[in-house]
Amino acid sequence: MLLESRTAIVTGASRGIGRAIAKKFSSEGANVTINYNNSLQDASSLLKEIEGNGGRGILVKGNVSRIEDVRQIVKDTMSTWGRIDILVNNAGIHYAVDLFEHSEEMWDETIDVNLKGTYLCSKEVAPIMLRQQKGKIINISSNSGMYHPSAMRFAEYVSSKAGVNGLTKALALRLGPYVNVNAICPGAIQTDMNAFRDSEAIKALIEETPLKRLGVVEDVANAALFLASDLSDFITGELMLVTGGRGMHQ
Ligand code: NAP
């Protein structure tokens, strides 16, 4: 068990990648705070599944772009488990519309959830990790934040994830030597977020991927497990591509 007796917060854990990370961490022995925003049913079914497998978790509703909600997530976690070893900033949104079709509100919401949410959660959790003299922060960014050409038409999403990549390095510098801060930059992963792509787009995407498939949520969860565990103790400020090799030459 790589995460025995550790406590992890996973934001946006009701669906998709966050859900897979919460499950993976639990199966490796971690207590998990399952944060969700709208999908209570999905979050509840995850908690049931975790407990059914002998794991431990709590549910905390909250919008990561609101400081009061973030404080509640941290407060509930501390009052239940008494420590926070791992924070996964996974909650994210992607409108997937062209620059001239998206609105100022879409820009604000995307930056607020993807970038500001990561900043707020990290800033609330960091003092606890520094007191503990150990902690791991893992930001679920995107290869869009490394300017993959196919993503560049989504200006607000690219900007939010490029911001997350910069924030990852700034936090890694500030929070060392006790807290490791890394980002995972997934390519296209099969979740609701990719529902906008038609079959032609998916085919083209697979074609340009050296490993010749789309990613699945477990691919990202496995990378997150590595970064959450002691196996990555000498790694910080890193942006790890999980793309099946797509975009590695950029
Ligand atoms: P998804 O299936 O759409 O799930 C998004 C999750 O984020 C949901 O659990 C949702 O919770 C939560 N969320 C959204 N807004 C939130 C908020 N304001 N506060 C708290 N939680 C919020 O997306 P996904 O594909 O798993 O994406 C997860 C992360 O991976 C995102 O950061 C995304 O940008 C990144 N990513 C995804 C891909 C991909 O191809 N799928 C590629 C690169 C990066 P509720 O449903 O409860 O509201």
Boltz pocket constraint, residues with backbone or C-beta under 6 A from the ligand:
constraints:
  - pocket:
      binder: B
      contacts: [[A, 11], [A, 12], [A, 13], [A, 14], [A, 15], [A, 16], [A, 17], [A, 18], [A, 35], [A, 36], [A, 37], [A, 38], [A, 39], [A, 40], [A, 62], [A, 63], [A, 64], [A, 65], [A, 89], [A, 90], [A, 91], [A, 92], [A, 93], [A, 94], [A, 113], [A, 140], [A, 141], [A, 142], [A, 143], [A, 185], [A, 186], [A, 187], [A, 188], [A, 189], [A, 190], [A, 191], [A, 192], [A, 193], [A, 194]]
      max_distance: 6.0
